[in-house]
């Protein structure tokens, strides 16, 4: 019994010593989507801030593909040493389990949650040449032209895709999904008029709304966005019970020493509570969401069945 106590004590002391020494080299912050998209924007802001106190470079590593599954697999199979992080979101950690018949990782078993980073609404935007000035008028236009209006997304199975599918079923309209490899190329084509509309995350689309390059019709949260007080929610715009909020959080490979997870978490909380990160997030319409690793783990377990229900009701499927 005494030997077991000493063994546990030695393990705890080793873990704390490891956390004190960590980090001794640059950290890779893996993002499952293209540069310029919402995940990339948030990762770069956080990485720059956290690097200041960790005294090591944090390199953002964009690994787009398969709705974020490519990045998820990279991190799940990385060494559990604290040097590889994933900025996970709804797609990677919740919805993909229902969208794909087989994932290359288990979103619960293969990761150690560090903490929720932020939540943000999607914003329904349209190309400026689309005649609809409201969600009601857009629905009327879609009903008058079934199968002729397109909606872009940052990838099959991404939050923007599911929001569009939910809009189709909720409004009873026939609009066509056009998937892209990231939010930035999708928005580029919405602006150019190649695609008529998109449910874009606030972080990715806010600059284009403010410069009038796209027109915002509604937000997908249950309350209006402070940065866009005149834009109604989807519920206010006449689509009952519509909610599709995107969230982001940091996870590391399962088996990462608890002391290292705690250190990453503490630095994340420090960054999220800093004035400059809060200021940056506010301009993007993003709400910081500090919390514990356990709270984030519990949140993921709740989100998986919630989004599974949305996926099944929408009829969306990737493979």
C-alpha positions as CSV (number, residue, x, y, z in Angstrom):
1,X,0.0,0.0,0.0
2,X,2.8,2.4,1.0
3,X,4.6,1.6,-2.3
4,X,1.5,2.5,-4.2
5,X,1.2,5.8,-2.4
6,X,4.9,6.6,-3.2
7,X,4.3,5.6,-6.8
8,X,1.3,7.9,-7.2
9,X,3.2,10.8,-5.4
10,X,6.2,10.3,-7.7
11,X,3.9,10.4,-10.8
12,X,2.2,13.6,-9.6
13,X,5.6,15.2,-8.9
14,X,6.9,14.1,-12.3
15,X,3.8,15.6,-14.0
16,X,4.3,18.9,-12.2
17,X,8.0,19.0,-13.1
18,X,7.1,18.3,-16.7
19,X,4.5,21.1,-16.7
20,X,7.2,23.5,-15.2
21,X,9.6,22.6,-18.0
22,X,6.9,22.8,-20.7
23,X,7.1,24.3,-23.3
24,X,10.6,23.8,-24.5
25,X,9.9,24.2,-28.2
26,X,7.3,25.7,-30.6
27,X,3.7,24.5,-30.3
28,X,1.6,23.5,-33.3
29,X,-2.0,24.9,-33.2
30,X,-3.9,22.8,-35.8
31,X,-6.9,24.4,-37.5
32,X,-9.3,22.3,-39.7
33,X,-10.1,25.0,-42.2
34,X,-8.4,27.4,-44.6
35,X,-6.6,30.6,-43.7
36,X,-8.9,33.6,-43.3
37,X,-11.8,31.5,-42.0
38,X,-13.3,31.9,-38.5
39,X,-11.3,29.1,-36.9
40,X,-8.1,30.5,-38.4
41,X,-8.8,34.1,-37.3
42,X,-9.5,33.0,-33.7
43,X,-6.5,30.6,-33.6
44,X,-4.1,33.3,-34.8
45,X,-5.4,35.8,-32.3
46,X,-5.1,33.4,-29.4
47,X,-1.8,31.9,-30.6
48,X,-0.2,35.3,-30.7
49,X,-1.5,36.2,-27.2
50,X,-0.6,33.0,-25.5
51,X,2.8,32.9,-27.1
52,X,3.6,36.1,-25.1
53,X,3.3,34.4,-21.7
54,X,4.4,30.9,-22.8
55,X,7.6,32.4,-24.3
56,X,7.4,30.0,-27.2
57,X,6.2,30.4,-30.8
58,X,2.7,29.0,-31.5
59,X,2.5,28.0,-35.1
60,X,-1.0,27.9,-36.7
61,X,-1.1,24.8,-38.9
62,X,-4.0,24.8,-41.4
63,X,-5.2,21.3,-42.3
64,X,-8.5,21.7,-44.2
65,X,-10.4,18.7,-45.5
66,X,-13.3,16.4,-44.7
67,X,-15.2,18.9,-42.7
68,X,-12.3,19.3,-40.2
69,X,-11.7,15.5,-39.9
70,X,-8.3,15.8,-41.4
71,X,-7.1,18.1,-38.7
72,X,-8.9,16.0,-36.0
73,X,-7.0,12.9,-37.1
74,X,-3.7,14.7,-37.2
75,X,-4.1,15.8,-33.6
76,X,-5.6,12.6,-32.3
77,X,-2.6,10.7,-33.6
78,X,0.0,13.2,-32.4
79,X,2.2,12.6,-29.3
80,X,0.4,13.5,-26.1
81,X,3.0,15.9,-25.0
82,X,1.3,19.3,-25.1
83,X,3.0,20.4,-28.3
84,X,0.0,19.8,-30.6
85,X,-3.3,21.6,-30.1
86,X,-6.5,21.5,-32.1
87,X,-9.0,24.4,-32.3
88,X,-12.1,22.2,-32.5
89,X,-15.6,23.3,-33.3
90,X,-19.1,22.0,-33.7
91,X,-18.2,20.1,-36.9
92,X,-15.1,18.3,-35.7
93,X,-16.2,17.5,-32.1
94,X,-20.0,17.2,-32.5
95,X,-21.7,17.0,-35.8
96,X,-19.3,14.9,-37.9
97,X,-20.1,11.9,-35.7
98,X,-23.6,11.9,-37.3
99,X,-22.6,13.1,-40.8
100,X,-19.9,10.5,-41.5
101,X,-20.4,6.7,-41.3
102,X,-16.9,6.4,-39.9
103,X,-14.5,8.9,-38.3
104,X,-10.7,8.5,-38.1
105,X,-10.9,9.5,-34.4
106,X,-13.4,9.4,-31.5
107,X,-14.3,13.0,-30.5
108,X,-14.7,12.0,-26.8
109,X,-12.1,9.3,-26.3
110,X,-9.2,10.6,-28.4
111,X,-9.0,14.1,-27.0
112,X,-8.4,15.8,-23.7
113,X,-10.5,19.0,-23.5
114,X,-8.7,22.1,-22.5
115,X,-11.4,24.7,-22.6
116,X,-14.2,26.3,-24.6
117,X,-12.8,29.4,-26.4
118,X,-15.8,31.2,-27.8
119,X,-19.3,31.1,-29.3
120,X,-20.6,33.0,-32.2
121,X,-23.8,33.2,-34.3
122,X,-23.9,32.5,-37.9
123,X,-25.2,35.4,-40.0
124,X,-27.4,34.8,-43.0
125,X,-25.9,37.1,-45.7
126,X,-26.8,37.5,-49.4
127,X,-25.1,38.9,-52.4
128,X,-26.0,42.6,-52.9
129,X,-27.7,41.8,-56.2
130,X,-30.2,39.5,-54.6
131,X,-33.5,41.5,-54.5
132,X,-34.6,40.1,-51.1
133,X,-34.3,42.7,-48.3
134,X,-35.5,40.4,-45.5
135,X,-35.7,36.7,-44.7
136,X,-39.4,36.7,-45.5
137,X,-38.6,38.1,-49.0
138,X,-35.8,35.6,-49.5
139,X,-38.2,32.7,-48.6
140,X,-40.7,34.1,-51.1
141,X,-38.0,34.3,-53.8
142,X,-36.8,30.8,-53.1
143,X,-40.4,29.5,-53.4
144,X,-40.9,31.3,-56.7
145,X,-37.6,29.8,-58.0
146,X,-37.3,26.3,-56.5
147,X,-33.8,24.8,-57.0
148,X,-32.5,28.0,-58.6
149,X,-31.0,29.7,-55.5
150,X,-27.7,28.4,-54.0
151,X,-26.2,28.6,-50.6
152,X,-22.5,28.3,-49.9
153,X,-20.8,26.7,-47.0
154,X,-17.2,26.2,-45.7
155,X,-17.5,22.5,-46.4
156,X,-19.9,19.6,-46.5
157,X,-21.0,19.0,-42.9
158,X,-19.7,22.3,-41.6
159,X,-21.9,24.5,-39.4
160,X,-22.8,26.7,-42.4
161,X,-24.0,23.6,-44.3
162,X,-26.2,22.4,-41.4
163,X,-27.6,25.9,-40.9
164,X,-28.6,26.0,-44.6
165,X,-30.1,22.6,-44.4
166,X,-32.1,23.6,-41.3
167,X,-33.3,26.7,-43.1
168,X,-34.5,24.5,-46.0
169,X,-36.5,22.3,-43.8
170,X,-37.8,25.0,-41.5
171,X,-38.9,27.3,-44.3
172,X,-40.0,24.5,-46.7
173,X,-37.8,25.8,-49.6
174,X,-35.6,24.2,-52.2
175,X,-32.2,25.8,-52.2
176,X,-29.0,24.1,-53.4
177,X,-25.9,23.5,-51.3
178,X,-22.5,24.5,-52.8
179,X,-19.6,23.3,-50.5
180,X,-16.2,25.0,-50.5
181,X,-12.9,24.2,-48.8
182,X,-13.2,26.9,-46.2
183,X,-15.2,30.1,-45.3
184,X,-13.0,32.5,-47.2
185,X,-13.5,31.0,-50.7
186,X,-17.2,30.5,-50.0
187,X,-17.6,34.2,-49.0
188,X,-15.6,35.3,-52.0
189,X,-18.1,33.6,-54.4
190,X,-21.1,35.1,-52.4
191,X,-19.6,38.5,-52.8
192,X,-18.9,37.9,-56.5
193,X,-22.5,36.7,-57.0
194,X,-21.5,33.1,-58.0
195,X,-23.6,31.9,-55.0
196,X,-26.6,33.9,-53.7
197,X,-26.4,33.3,-49.9
198,X,-24.5,31.8,-47.0
199,X,-24.8,31.2,-43.2
200,X,-21.4,32.6,-42.4
201,X,-19.8,32.8,-38.9
202,X,-19.7,36.3,-37.6
203,X,-15.9,36.2,-37.3
204,X,-15.5,35.5,-41.0
205,X,-18.2,37.8,-42.4
206,X,-18.3,40.8,-40.2
207,X,-15.7,42.8,-42.1
208,X,-17.6,42.3,-45.4
209,X,-20.9,43.3,-43.8
210,X,-19.4,46.5,-42.4
211,X,-18.0,47.4,-45.8
212,X,-21.3,46.6,-47.5
213,X,-19.9,43.9,-49.7
214,X,-22.7,41.5,-48.5
215,X,-26.1,42.2,-46.9
216,X,-27.0,40.7,-43.6
217,X,-30.6,39.5,-43.2
218,X,-30.6,37.7,-39.9
219,X,-28.4,36.2,-37.1
220,X,-28.9,32.6,-36.0
221,X,-28.6,33.1,-32.2
222,X,-31.7,33.7,-30.0
223,X,-30.7,37.2,-29.3
224,X,-29.4,40.0,-31.6
225,X,-25.7,40.7,-32.0
226,X,-24.4,43.8,-30.3
227,X,-22.3,44.7,-33.3
228,X,-25.4,44.5,-35.6
229,X,-28.3,45.7,-33.5
230,X,-30.6,46.4,-36.5
231,X,-30.3,42.8,-37.8
232,X,-33.0,40.5,-36.4
233,X,-32.7,36.9,-35.2
234,X,-34.0,34.2,-37.5
235,X,-36.9,33.7,-35.0
236,X,-37.7,37.4,-35.2
237,X,-37.5,37.2,-39.0
238,X,-40.3,34.5,-39.0
239,X,-38.5,31.2,-38.8
240,X,-39.7,29.5,-35.5
241,X,-37.2,27.9,-33.1
242,X,-34.2,28.5,-35.4
243,X,-30.9,28.5,-33.6
244,X,-27.5,27.5,-35.0
245,X,-24.6,28.9,-32.9
246,X,-21.0,28.0,-33.7
247,X,-18.5,27.3,-30.9
248,X,-14.8,26.8,-30.8
249,X,-12.6,25.1,-28.1
250,X,-9.1,23.8,-27.6
251,X,-8.4,20.0,-27.2
252,X,-5.1,18.1,-27.1
253,X,-4.4,14.4,-27.6
254,X,-5.8,12.0,-25.0
255,X,-3.0,11.0,-22.6
256,X,-1.5,14.5,-22.4
257,X,-0.2,14.9,-18.8
258,X,-2.9,16.5,-16.6
259,X,-0.5,19.1,-15.4
260,X,0.3,20.2,-18.9
261,X,-3.5,20.3,-19.8
262,X,-3.9,22.5,-16.7
263,X,-1.1,24.8,-17.8
264,X,-2.6,25.2,-21.3
265,X,-6.0,25.9,-19.7
266,X,-4.6,28.5,-17.4
267,X,-2.9,30.3,-20.2
268,X,-6.1,30.1,-22.3
269,X,-8.1,31.7,-19.5
270,X,-5.5,34.4,-19.1
271,X,-5.8,35.2,-22.8
272,X,-9.6,35.1,-22.9
273,X,-9.8,37.5,-20.0
274,X,-7.3,40.0,-21.5
275,X,-8.6,43.3,-22.8
276,X,-7.0,43.0,-26.3
277,X,-8.5,39.5,-27.0
278,X,-11.9,40.6,-25.7
279,X,-11.7,43.7,-27.9
280,X,-10.7,41.6,-31.0
281,X,-13.5,39.1,-30.4
282,X,-16.1,41.9,-29.9
283,X,-15.3,43.4,-33.3
284,X,-15.8,40.0,-34.8
285,X,-19.1,39.4,-33.1
286,X,-17.6,36.6,-31.0
287,X,-18.3,36.0,-27.3
288,X,-15.4,34.6,-25.2
289,X,-16.4,31.5,-23.2
290,X,-13.9,30.9,-20.4
291,X,-14.4,27.7,-18.4
292,X,-12.9,24.6,-17.0
293,X,-11.7,21.5,-18.9
294,X,-14.5,19.4,-17.3
295,X,-17.1,21.9,-18.3
296,X,-15.9,21.8,-21.9
297,X,-15.9,17.9,-21.8
298,X,-19.5,18.0,-20.5
299,X,-20.5,20.5,-23.2
300,X,-19.1,18.3,-26.0
301,X,-21.1,15.3,-24.6
302,X,-24.3,17.3,-24.7
303,X,-23.7,18.8,-28.2
304,X,-23.1,15.5,-29.9
305,X,-26.7,14.2,-29.4
306,X,-28.2,17.7,-30.0
307,X,-26.5,18.1,-33.4
308,X,-27.1,14.4,-34.2
309,X,-30.8,15.2,-34.0
310,X,-30.4,18.3,-36.3
311,X,-28.5,16.2,-38.8
312,X,-31.1,13.4,-38.9
313,X,-34.0,15.8,-39.2
314,X,-32.2,17.7,-42.0
315,X,-31.4,14.5,-43.9
316,X,-27.8,15.7,-44.4
317,X,-25.2,13.0,-45.0
318,X,-21.6,13.2,-46.3
319,X,-20.8,9.6,-47.2
